């Protein structure tokens, strides 16, 4: 999953532990990257999410921490289909802007 983070501030900000929150009961693995955003810069972040079951995979929100103090959350509506004999993911719906501002 590709997201864009944007820093609207005059100072660099540390965005840590970026992760998706999925529907309860879904089994999956993911990375939780951290980035340093320079003032007024936009940065692409790739989140690797690996479903461990066949079927619909519902992502409910995106979470991250600012400066290891403030927990932030942004609701998103994303459903991914994973077939039985198919390792590719097909996206059904995604937030129109595709951006999360930190």
Biopython code that builds the backbone (N, CA, C, O; Angstrom):
import numpy as np
from Bio.PDB.StructureBuilder import StructureBuilder

atoms = [
    (1, "UNK", "N", (0.850, -1.160, 0.000)),
    (1, "UNK", "CA", (0.000, 0.000, 0.000)),
    (1, "UNK", "C", (0.906, 1.236, 0.000)),
    (1, "UNK", "O", (1.859, 1.319, 0.775)),
    (2, "UNK", "N", (0.605, 2.166, -0.853)),
    (2, "UNK", "CA", (1.417, 3.378, -0.971)),
    (2, "UNK", "C", (0.627, 4.549, -0.395)),
    (2, "UNK", "O", (-0.524, 4.779, -0.766)),
    (3, "UNK", "N", (1.260, 5.283, 0.515)),
    (3, "UNK", "CA", (0.639, 6.477, 1.081)),
    (3, "UNK", "C", (1.601, 7.645, 0.931)),
    (3, "UNK", "O", (2.800, 7.457, 0.723)),
    (4, "UNK", "N", (1.063, 8.848, 1.039)),
    (4, "UNK", "CA", (1.883, 10.058, 1.003)),
    (4, "UNK", "C", (1.675, 10.822, 2.301)),
    (4, "UNK", "O", (0.543, 11.047, 2.728)),
    (5, "UNK", "N", (2.762, 11.212, 2.913)),
    (5, "UNK", "CA", (2.726, 12.032, 4.122)),
    (5, "UNK", "C", (3.268, 13.403, 3.775)),
    (5, "UNK", "O", (4.217, 13.529, 3.002)),
    (6, "UNK", "N", (2.659, 14.432, 4.351)),
    (6, "UNK", "CA", (3.046, 15.809, 4.051)),
    (6, "UNK", "C", (3.265, 16.555, 5.355)),
    (6, "UNK", "O", (2.453, 16.459, 6.275)),
    (7, "UNK", "N", (4.358, 17.298, 5.435)),
    (7, "UNK", "CA", (4.672, 18.099, 6.617)),
    (7, "UNK", "C", (4.361, 19.570, 6.322)),
    (7, "UNK", "O", (5.082, 20.202, 5.550)),
    (8, "UNK", "N", (3.309, 20.120, 6.919)),
    (8, "UNK", "CA", (2.955, 21.522, 6.681)),
    (8, "UNK", "C", (3.666, 22.494, 7.637)),
    (8, "UNK", "O", (3.433, 23.702, 7.580)),
    (9, "UNK", "N", (4.516, 21.976, 8.495)),
    (9, "UNK", "CA", (5.158, 22.808, 9.525)),
    (9, "UNK", "C", (6.514, 23.343, 9.086)),
    (9, "UNK", "O", (7.084, 22.896, 8.091)),
    (10, "UNK", "N", (7.022, 24.315, 9.854)),
    (10, "UNK", "CA", (8.335, 24.924, 9.580)),
    (10, "UNK", "C", (9.475, 24.108, 10.178)),
    (10, "UNK", "O", (10.638, 24.463, 9.989)),
    (11, "UNK", "N", (9.182, 23.049, 10.878)),
    (11, "UNK", "CA", (10.200, 22.220, 11.527)),
    (11, "UNK", "C", (10.068, 20.775, 11.044)),
    (11, "UNK", "O", (8.986, 20.364, 10.627)),
    (12, "UNK", "N", (11.152, 20.002, 11.093)),
    (12, "UNK", "CA", (11.046, 18.583, 10.738)),
    (12, "UNK", "C", (10.188, 17.845, 11.764)),
    (12, "UNK", "O", (10.187, 18.187, 12.947)),
    (13, "UNK", "N", (9.465, 16.839, 11.303)),
    (13, "UNK", "CA", (8.686, 16.023, 12.232)),
    (13, "UNK", "C", (9.020, 14.544, 12.024)),
    (13, "UNK", "O", (9.247, 14.083, 10.905)),
    (14, "UNK", "N", (9.042, 13.828, 13.133)),
    (14, "UNK", "CA", (9.309, 12.388, 13.114)),
    (14, "UNK", "C", (7.978, 11.652, 13.148)),
    (14, "UNK", "O", (7.189, 11.805, 14.080)),
    (15, "UNK", "N", (7.750, 10.862, 12.130)),
    (15, "UNK", "CA", (6.540, 10.050, 12.046)),
    (15, "UNK", "C", (6.990, 8.604, 12.204)),
    (15, "UNK", "O", (7.758, 8.088, 11.392)),
    (16, "UNK", "N", (6.504, 7.956, 13.257)),
    (16, "UNK", "CA", (6.992, 6.618, 13.572)),
    (16, "UNK", "C", (5.851, 5.615, 13.629)),
    (16, "UNK", "O", (4.686, 5.967, 13.813)),
    (17, "UNK", "N", (6.225, 4.363, 13.464)),
    (17, "UNK", "CA", (5.305, 3.239, 13.620)),
    (17, "UNK", "C", (4.046, 3.397, 12.758)),
    (17, "UNK", "O", (2.927, 3.274, 13.255)),
    (18, "UNK", "N", (4.240, 3.669, 11.475)),
    (18, "UNK", "CA", (3.123, 3.827, 10.555)),
    (18, "UNK", "C", (2.552, 2.438, 10.262)),
    (18, "UNK", "O", (3.283, 1.539, 9.846)),
    (19, "UNK", "N", (1.246, 2.264, 10.481)),
    (19, "UNK", "CA", (0.661, 0.940, 10.272)),
    (19, "UNK", "C", (-0.824, 1.045, 9.952)),
    (19, "UNK", "O", (-1.475, 2.055, 10.221)),
    (20, "UNK", "N", (-1.335, -0.036, 9.367)),
    (20, "UNK", "CA", (-2.765, -0.118, 9.096)),
    (20, "UNK", "C", (-3.431, -0.911, 10.213)),
    (20, "UNK", "O", (-2.823, -1.777, 10.841)),
    (21, "UNK", "N", (-4.691, -0.589, 10.435)),
    (21, "UNK", "CA", (-5.519, -1.326, 11.385)),
    (21, "UNK", "C", (-6.616, -2.000, 10.565)),
    (21, "UNK", "O", (-7.355, -1.342, 9.834)),
    (22, "UNK", "N", (-6.709, -3.306, 10.698)),
    (22, "UNK", "CA", (-7.667, -4.077, 9.910)),
    (22, "UNK", "C", (-8.827, -4.544, 10.772)),
    (22, "UNK", "O", (-8.788, -4.485, 12.001)),
    (23, "UNK", "N", (-9.852, -5.005, 10.088)),
    (23, "UNK", "CA", (-11.040, -5.541, 10.750)),
    (23, "UNK", "C", (-10.629, -6.626, 11.743)),
    (23, "UNK", "O", (-9.756, -7.443, 11.449)),
    (24, "UNK", "N", (-11.255, -6.633, 12.914)),
    (24, "UNK", "CA", (-10.939, -7.618, 13.945)),
    (24, "UNK", "C", (-11.049, -9.038, 13.406)),
    (24, "UNK", "O", (-11.976, -9.376, 12.670)),
    (25, "UNK", "N", (-10.089, -9.849, 13.789)),
    (25, "UNK", "CA", (-10.111, -11.252, 13.408)),
    (25, "UNK", "C", (-9.314, -11.576, 12.162)),
    (25, "UNK", "O", (-9.068, -12.750, 11.887)),
    (26, "UNK", "N", (-8.899, -10.570, 11.393)),
    (26, "UNK", "CA", (-8.106, -10.831, 10.198)),
    (26, "UNK", "C", (-6.666, -11.117, 10.582)),
    (26, "UNK", "O", (-6.102, -10.454, 11.452)),
    (27, "UNK", "N", (-6.080, -12.101, 9.932)),
    (27, "UNK", "CA", (-4.683, -12.444, 10.197)),
    (27, "UNK", "C", (-3.822, -11.859, 9.090)),
    (27, "UNK", "O", (-4.076, -12.085, 7.907)),
    (28, "UNK", "N", (-2.800, -11.107, 9.482)),
    (28, "UNK", "CA", (-1.924, -10.469, 8.513)),
    (28, "UNK", "C", (-0.600, -10.085, 9.164)),
    (28, "UNK", "O", (-0.488, -10.000, 10.387)),
    (29, "UNK", "N", (0.401, -9.855, 8.310)),
    (29, "UNK", "CA", (1.703, -9.336, 8.757)),
    (29, "UNK", "C", (1.922, -8.014, 8.050)),
    (29, "UNK", "O", (1.406, -7.786, 6.955)),
    (30, "UNK", "N", (2.698, -7.138, 8.690)),
    (30, "UNK", "CA", (2.997, -5.855, 8.057)),
    (30, "UNK", "C", (4.289, -5.272, 8.606)),
    (30, "UNK", "O", (4.735, -5.625, 9.698)),
    (31, "UNK", "N", (4.877, -4.381, 7.835)),
    (31, "UNK", "CA", (6.003, -3.600, 8.341)),
    (31, "UNK", "C", (5.435, -2.332, 8.962)),
    (31, "UNK", "O", (4.305, -1.951, 8.657)),
    (32, "UNK", "N", (6.196, -1.678, 9.821)),
    (32, "UNK", "CA", (5.765, -0.424, 10.462)),
    (32, "UNK", "C", (6.895, 0.591, 10.331)),
    (32, "UNK", "O", (7.642, 0.816, 11.283)),
    (33, "UNK", "N", (7.023, 1.204, 9.158)),
    (33, "UNK", "CA", (8.146, 2.114, 8.920)),
    (33, "UNK", "C", (8.038, 3.421, 9.702)),
    (33, "UNK", "O", (6.973, 3.797, 10.190)),
    (34, "UNK", "N", (9.173, 4.093, 9.800)),
    (34, "UNK", "CA", (9.261, 5.422, 10.406)),
    (34, "UNK", "C", (9.975, 6.333, 9.411)),
    (34, "UNK", "O", (10.857, 5.889, 8.676)),
    (35, "UNK", "N", (9.590, 7.611, 9.391)),
    (35, "UNK", "CA", (10.216, 8.569, 8.478)),
    (35, "UNK", "C", (10.413, 9.905, 9.190)),
    (35, "UNK", "O", (9.705, 10.230, 10.143)),
    (36, "UNK", "N", (11.380, 10.662, 8.713)),
    (36, "UNK", "CA", (11.590, 12.039, 9.163)),
    (36, "UNK", "C", (11.173, 12.940, 8.003)),
    (36, "UNK", "O", (11.742, 12.867, 6.914)),
    (37, "UNK", "N", (10.181, 13.784, 8.245)),
    (37, "UNK", "CA", (9.679, 14.678, 7.206)),
    (37, "UNK", "C", (10.264, 16.072, 7.386)),
    (37, "UNK", "O", (10.086, 16.703, 8.427)),
    (38, "UNK", "N", (10.957, 16.538, 6.366)),
    (38, "UNK", "CA", (11.508, 17.892, 6.386)),
    (38, "UNK", "C", (10.375, 18.906, 6.230)),
    (38, "UNK", "O", (9.297, 18.565, 5.743)),
    (39, "UNK", "N", (10.618, 20.157, 6.645)),
    (39, "UNK", "CA", (9.576, 21.188, 6.540)),
    (39, "UNK", "C", (9.016, 21.318, 5.121)),
    (39, "UNK", "O", (9.765, 21.382, 4.147)),
    (40, "UNK", "N", (7.691, 21.357, 5.028)),
    (40, "UNK", "CA", (6.949, 21.567, 3.780)),
    (40, "UNK", "C", (7.207, 20.501, 2.712)),
    (40, "UNK", "O", (6.963, 20.737, 1.529)),
    (41, "UNK", "N", (7.688, 19.357, 3.116)),
    (41, "UNK", "CA", (7.975, 18.285, 2.153)),
    (41, "UNK", "C", (6.905, 17.202, 2.198)),
    (41, "UNK", "O", (6.225, 17.006, 3.205)),
    (42, "UNK", "N", (6.781, 16.514, 1.083)),
    (42, "UNK", "CA", (5.857, 15.402, 0.936)),
    (42, "UNK", "C", (6.699, 14.158, 0.651)),
    (42, "UNK", "O", (7.675, 14.212, -0.097)),
    (43, "UNK", "N", (6.307, 13.041, 1.260)),
    (43, "UNK", "CA", (7.115, 11.835, 1.092)),
    (43, "UNK", "C", (6.220, 10.610, 0.897)),
    (43, "UNK", "O", (5.189, 10.458, 1.553)),
    (44, "UNK", "N", (6.640, 9.756, -0.010)),
    (44, "UNK", "CA", (5.927, 8.513, -0.261)),
    (44, "UNK", "C", (6.428, 7.445, 0.709)),
    (44, "UNK", "O", (7.631, 7.319, 0.940)),
    (45, "UNK", "N", (5.498, 6.682, 1.270)),
    (45, "UNK", "CA", (5.834, 5.594, 2.190)),
    (45, "UNK", "C", (5.128, 4.339, 1.686)),
    (45, "UNK", "O", (3.932, 4.364, 1.394)),
    (46, "UNK", "N", (5.873, 3.247, 1.587)),
    (46, "UNK", "CA", (5.296, 1.979, 1.165)),
    (46, "UNK", "C", (5.067, 1.098, 2.385)),
    (46, "UNK", "O", (5.989, 0.823, 3.152)),
    (47, "UNK", "N", (3.838, 0.665, 2.549)),
    (47, "UNK", "CA", (3.487, -0.244, 3.632)),
    (47, "UNK", "C", (3.296, -1.633, 3.036)),
    (47, "UNK", "O", (2.513, -1.815, 2.104)),
    (48, "UNK", "N", (4.006, -2.595, 3.571)),
    (48, "UNK", "CA", (3.853, -3.968, 3.104)),
    (48, "UNK", "C", (2.884, -4.683, 4.033)),
    (48, "UNK", "O", (3.141, -4.838, 5.227)),
    (49, "UNK", "N", (1.766, -5.113, 3.463)),
    (49, "UNK", "CA", (0.730, -5.798, 4.223)),
    (49, "UNK", "C", (0.521, -7.153, 3.564)),
    (49, "UNK", "O", (0.227, -7.237, 2.372)),
    (50, "UNK", "N", (0.675, -8.207, 4.346)),
    (50, "UNK", "CA", (0.555, -9.559, 3.800)),
    (50, "UNK", "C", (-0.599, -10.281, 4.481)),
    (50, "UNK", "O", (-0.480, -10.685, 5.638)),
    (51, "UNK", "N", (-1.729, -10.450, 3.766)),
    (51, "UNK", "CA", (-2.838, -11.219, 4.333)),
    (51, "UNK", "C", (-2.427, -12.683, 4.473)),
    (51, "UNK", "O", (-1.762, -13.226, 3.590)),
    (52, "UNK", "N", (-2.810, -13.316, 5.555)),
    (52, "UNK", "CA", (-2.468, -14.712, 5.790)),
    (52, "UNK", "C", (-3.653, -15.639, 5.550)),
    (52, "UNK", "O", (-3.558, -16.842, 5.791)),
    (53, "UNK", "N", (-4.772, -15.086, 5.075)),
    (53, "UNK", "CA", (-5.974, -15.861, 4.799)),
    (53, "UNK", "C", (-6.541, -15.463, 3.442)),
    (53, "UNK", "O", (-6.275, -14.372, 2.937)),
    (54, "UNK", "N", (-7.322, -16.363, 2.863)),
    (54, "UNK", "CA", (-8.015, -16.087, 1.606)),
    (54, "UNK", "C", (-9.304, -15.339, 1.915)),
    (54, "UNK", "O", (-9.946, -15.599, 2.933)),
    (55, "UNK", "N", (-9.684, -14.413, 1.044)),
    (55, "UNK", "CA", (-10.946, -13.702, 1.211)),
    (55, "UNK", "C", (-10.771, -12.208, 1.236)),
    (55, "UNK", "O", (-9.687, -11.688, 0.970)),
    (56, "UNK", "N", (-11.861, -11.511, 1.561)),
    (56, "UNK", "CA", (-11.818, -10.055, 1.645)),
    (56, "UNK", "C", (-10.934, -9.615, 2.798)),
    (56, "UNK", "O", (-10.948, -10.216, 3.872)),
    (57, "UNK", "N", (-10.175, -8.573, 2.567)),
    (57, "UNK", "CA", (-9.243, -8.025, 3.548)),
    (57, "UNK", "C", (-9.626, -6.564, 3.744)),
    (57, "UNK", "O", (-9.409, -5.745, 2.851)),
    (58, "UNK", "N", (-10.188, -6.230, 4.888)),
    (58, "UNK", "CA", (-10.702, -4.886, 5.126)),
    (58, "UNK", "C", (-9.759, -4.075, 6.012)),
    (58, "UNK", "O", (-9.491, -4.432, 7.159)),
    (59, "UNK", "N", (-9.267, -2.982, 5.450)),
    (59, "UNK", "CA", (-8.422, -2.049, 6.193)),
    (59, "UNK", "C", (-9.322, -0.917, 6.678)),
    (59, "UNK", "O", (-9.988, -0.263, 5.876)),
    (60, "UNK", "N", (-9.342, -0.686, 7.985)),
    (60, "UNK", "CA", (-10.246, 0.299, 8.563)),
    (60, "UNK", "C", (-9.594, 1.658, 8.808)),
    (60, "UNK", "O", (-10.247, 2.692, 8.672)),
    (61, "UNK", "N", (-8.312, 1.660, 9.169)),
    (61, "UNK", "CA", (-7.675, 2.943, 9.470)),
    (61, "UNK", "C", (-6.161, 2.855, 9.327)),
    (61, "UNK", "O", (-5.585, 1.774, 9.199)),
    (62, "UNK", "N", (-5.552, 4.003, 9.353)),
    (62, "UNK", "CA", (-4.107, 4.152, 9.309)),
    (62, "UNK", "C", (-3.693, 4.853, 10.596)),
    (62, "UNK", "O", (-4.296, 5.857, 10.975)),
    (63, "UNK", "N", (-2.670, 4.334, 11.273)),
    (63, "UNK", "CA", (-2.192, 4.930, 12.523)),
    (63, "UNK", "C", (-0.708, 5.251, 12.424)),
    (63, "UNK", "O", (0.039, 4.583, 11.708)),
    (64, "UNK", "N", (-0.288, 6.292, 13.161)),
    (64, "UNK", "CA", (1.122, 6.648, 13.257)),
    (64, "UNK", "C", (1.333, 7.442, 14.521)),
    (64, "UNK", "O", (0.380, 7.916, 15.140)),
    (65, "UNK", "N", (2.598, 7.586, 14.906)),
    (65, "UNK", "CA", (2.969, 8.364, 16.091)),
    (65, "UNK", "C", (3.805, 9.565, 15.660)),
    (65, "UNK", "O", (4.679, 9.454, 14.800)),
    (66, "UNK", "N", (3.522, 10.712, 16.269)),
    (66, "UNK", "CA", (4.330, 11.905, 16.048)),
    (66, "UNK", "C", (5.242, 12.096, 17.251)),
    (66, "UNK", "O", (4.774, 12.159, 18.388)),
    (67, "UNK", "N", (6.527, 12.187, 17.003)),
    (67, "UNK", "CA", (7.531, 12.430, 18.046)),
    (67, "UNK", "C", (7.440, 11.424, 19.196)),
    (67, "UNK", "O", (7.812, 11.747, 20.324)),
    (68, "UNK", "N", (6.951, 10.210, 18.925)),
    (68, "UNK", "CA", (6.804, 9.155, 19.935)),
    (68, "UNK", "C", (5.898, 9.566, 21.090)),
    (68, "UNK", "O", (5.971, 8.984, 22.172)),
    (69, "UNK", "N", (5.038, 10.571, 20.868)),
    (69, "UNK", "CA", (4.171, 11.072, 21.935)),
    (69, "UNK", "C", (2.702, 11.041, 21.528)),
    (69, "UNK", "O", (1.858, 10.551, 22.278)),
    (70, "UNK", "N", (2.399, 11.561, 20.348)),
    (70, "UNK", "CA", (1.016, 11.730, 19.919)),
    (70, "UNK", "C", (0.625, 10.585, 18.978)),
    (70, "UNK", "O", (1.250, 10.390, 17.936)),
    (71, "UNK", "N", (-0.403, 9.835, 19.352)),
    (71, "UNK", "CA", (-0.920, 8.781, 18.489)),
    (71, "UNK", "C", (-1.972, 9.384, 17.559)),
    (71, "UNK", "O", (-2.946, 9.982, 18.017)),
    (72, "UNK", "N", (-1.770, 9.223, 16.254)),
    (72, "UNK", "CA", (-2.684, 9.776, 15.257)),
    (72, "UNK", "C", (-3.379, 8.637, 14.534)),
    (72, "UNK", "O", (-2.834, 7.542, 14.397)),
    (73, "UNK", "N", (-4.595, 8.912, 14.073)),
    (73, "UNK", "CA", (-5.374, 7.889, 13.393)),
    (73, "UNK", "C", (-6.204, 8.548, 12.294)),
    (73, "UNK", "O", (-6.791, 9.611, 12.496)),
    (74, "UNK", "N", (-6.243, 7.907, 11.142)),
    (74, "UNK", "CA", (-7.066, 8.403, 10.035)),
    (74, "UNK", "C", (-7.885, 7.243, 9.491)),
    (74, "UNK", "O", (-7.340, 6.216, 9.087)),
    (75, "UNK", "N", (-9.174, 7.416, 9.487)),
    (75, "UNK", "CA", (-10.067, 6.378, 9.001)),
    (75, "UNK", "C", (-9.986, 6.310, 7.485)),
    (75, "UNK", "O", (-10.015, 7.336, 6.805)),
    (76, "UNK", "N", (-9.886, 5.096, 6.960)),
    (76, "UNK", "CA", (-9.911, 4.891, 5.514)),
    (76, "UNK", "C", (-10.851, 3.725, 5.225)),
    (76, "UNK", "O", (-11.084, 2.877, 6.086)),
    (77, "UNK", "N", (-11.373, 3.693, 4.039)),
    (77, "UNK", "CA", (-12.242, 2.598, 3.620)),
    (77, "UNK", "C", (-11.562, 1.879, 2.466)),
    (77, "UNK", "O", (-11.545, 2.367, 1.336)),
    (78, "UNK", "N", (-11.003, 0.716, 2.764)),
    (78, "UNK", "CA", (-10.273, -0.027, 1.743)),
    (78, "UNK", "C", (-10.563, -1.505, 1.919)),
    (78, "UNK", "O", (-10.363, -2.063, 2.997)),
    (79, "UNK", "N", (-11.031, -2.131, 0.860)),
    (79, "UNK", "CA", (-11.249, -3.574, 0.871)),
    (79, "UNK", "C", (-10.412, -4.174, -0.245)),
    (79, "UNK", "O", (-10.421, -3.687, -1.376)),
    (80, "UNK", "N", (-9.695, -5.228, 0.083)),
    (80, "UNK", "CA", (-8.819, -5.895, -0.872)),
    (80, "UNK", "C", (-9.292, -7.329, -1.003)),
    (80, "UNK", "O", (-9.640, -7.968, -0.010)),
    (81, "UNK", "N", (-9.305, -7.833, -2.222)),
    (81, "UNK", "CA", (-9.688, -9.222, -2.471)),
    (81, "UNK", "C", (-8.440, -10.042, -2.737)),
    (81, "UNK", "O", (-7.575, -9.636, -3.514)),
    (82, "UNK", "N", (-8.347, -11.189, -2.096)),
    (82, "UNK", "CA", (-7.250, -12.108, -2.380)),
    (82, "UNK", "C", (-7.851, -13.453, -2.725)),
    (82, "UNK", "O", (-8.576, -14.038, -1.920)),
    (83, "UNK", "N", (-7.551, -13.953, -3.926)),
    (83, "UNK", "CA", (-8.117, -15.212, -4.374)),
    (83, "UNK", "C", (-7.396, -16.420, -3.792)),
    (83, "UNK", "O", (-6.312, -16.304, -3.221)),
    (84, "UNK", "N", (-8.013, -17.560, -3.947)),
    (84, "UNK", "CA", (-7.486, -18.802, -3.387)),
    (84, "UNK", "C", (-6.128, -19.178, -3.986)),
    (84, "UNK", "O", (-5.200, -19.507, -3.247)),
    (85, "UNK", "N", (-6.004, -19.133, -5.312)),
    (85, "UNK", "CA", (-4.762, -19.529, -5.973)),
    (85, "UNK", "C", (-4.053, -18.336, -6.599)),
    (85, "UNK", "O", (-3.337, -18.475, -7.590)),
    (86, "UNK", "N", (-4.255, -17.189, -6.023)),
    (86, "UNK", "CA", (-3.745, -15.958, -6.623)),
    (86, "UNK", "C", (-3.085, -15.128, -5.532)),
    (86, "UNK", "O", (-3.734, -14.772, -4.549)),
    (87, "UNK", "N", (-1.814, -14.820, -5.691)),
    (87, "UNK", "CA", (-1.112, -14.021, -4.680)),
    (87, "UNK", "C", (-1.205, -12.529, -4.943)),
    (87, "UNK", "O", (-0.645, -11.734, -4.188)),
    (88, "UNK", "N", (-1.909, -12.132, -6.008)),
    (88, "UNK", "CA", (-2.045, -10.705, -6.280)),
    (88, "UNK", "C", (-3.239, -10.148, -5.520)),
    (88, "UNK", "O", (-4.217, -10.854, -5.273)),
    (89, "UNK", "N", (-3.152, -8.907, -5.160)),
    (89, "UNK", "CA", (-4.233, -8.238, -4.447)),
    (89, "UNK", "C", (-4.948, -7.301, -5.408)),
    (89, "UNK", "O", (-4.306, -6.605, -6.195)),
    (90, "UNK", "N", (-6.265, -7.281, -5.347)),
    (90, "UNK", "CA", (-7.061, -6.404, -6.195)),
    (90, "UNK", "C", (-7.816, -5.424, -5.308)),
    (90, "UNK", "O", (-8.612, -5.829, -4.461)),
    (91, "UNK", "N", (-7.567, -4.148, -5.503)),
    (91, "UNK", "CA", (-8.189, -3.124, -4.680)),
    (91, "UNK", "C", (-9.575, -2.803, -5.203)),
    (91, "UNK", "O", (-9.758, -2.585, -6.401)),
    (92, "UNK", "N", (-10.549, -2.772, -4.310)),
    (92, "UNK", "CA", (-11.922, -2.453, -4.694)),
    (92, "UNK", "C", (-12.261, -0.984, -4.473)),
    (92, "UNK", "O", (-12.973, -0.379, -5.275)),
    (93, "UNK", "N", (-11.756, -0.414, -3.390)),
    (93, "UNK", "CA", (-12.083, 0.983, -3.075)),
    (93, "UNK", "C", (-10.935, 1.579, -2.285)),
    (93, "UNK", "O", (-10.282, 0.895, -1.496)),
    (94, "UNK", "N", (-10.699, 2.850, -2.505)),
    (94, "UNK", "CA", (-9.643, 3.535, -1.753)),
    (94, "UNK", "C", (-10.074, 4.974, -1.542)),
    (94, "UNK", "O", (-10.872, 5.514, -2.307)),
    (95, "UNK", "N", (-9.549, 5.578, -0.517)),
    (95, "UNK", "CA", (-9.870, 6.971, -0.212)),
    (95, "UNK", "C", (-9.532, 7.826, -1.433)),
    (95, "UNK", "O", (-8.459, 7.671, -2.014)),
    (96, "UNK", "N", (-10.445, 8.736, -1.831)),
    (96, "UNK", "CA", (-10.236, 9.518, -3.062)),
    (96, "UNK", "C", (-8.937, 10.309, -3.103)),
    (96, "UNK", "O", (-8.267, 10.320, -4.135)),
    (97, "UNK", "N", (-8.563, 10.965, -2.021)),
    (97, "UNK", "CA", (-7.357, 11.798, -2.067)),
    (97, "UNK", "C", (-6.089, 10.964, -2.015)),
    (97, "UNK", "O", (-5.080, 11.345, -2.610)),
    (98, "UNK", "N", (-6.116, 9.826, -1.310)),
    (98, "UNK", "CA", (-4.931, 8.982, -1.178)),
    (98, "UNK", "C", (-3.857, 9.601, -0.322)),
    (98, "UNK", "O", (-2.749, 9.068, -0.261)),
    (99, "UNK", "N", (-4.138, 10.714, 0.349)),
    (99, "UNK", "CA", (-3.112, 11.404, 1.135)),
    (99, "UNK", "C", (-3.486, 11.442, 2.608)),
    (99, "UNK", "O", (-4.660, 11.503, 2.973)),
    (100, "UNK", "N", (-2.475, 11.407, 3.425)),
    (100, "UNK", "CA", (-2.640, 11.603, 4.876)),
    (100, "UNK", "C", (-1.679, 12.713, 5.282)),
    (100, "UNK", "O", (-0.474, 12.599, 5.061)),
    (101, "UNK", "N", (-2.187, 13.753, 5.857)),
    (101, "UNK", "CA", (-1.313, 14.845, 6.287)),
    (101, "UNK", "C", (-0.957, 14.668, 7.751)),
    (101, "UNK", "O", (-1.827, 14.447, 8.593)),
    (102, "UNK", "N", (0.315, 14.768, 8.042)),
    (102, "UNK", "CA", (0.776, 14.633, 9.431)),
    (102, "UNK", "C", (1.037, 16.006, 10.007)),
    (102, "UNK", "O", (1.433, 16.124, 11.167)),
]
sb = StructureBuilder()
sb.init_structure("model")
sb.init_model(0)
sb.init_chain("A")
sb.init_seg("    ")
for serial, (resi, resn, name, xyz) in enumerate(atoms, 1):
    if name == "N":
        sb.init_residue(resn, " ", resi, " ")
    sb.init_atom(name, np.array(xyz, "f"), 0.0, 1.0, " ", f" {name:<3s}", serial, name[0])
structure = sb.get_structure()
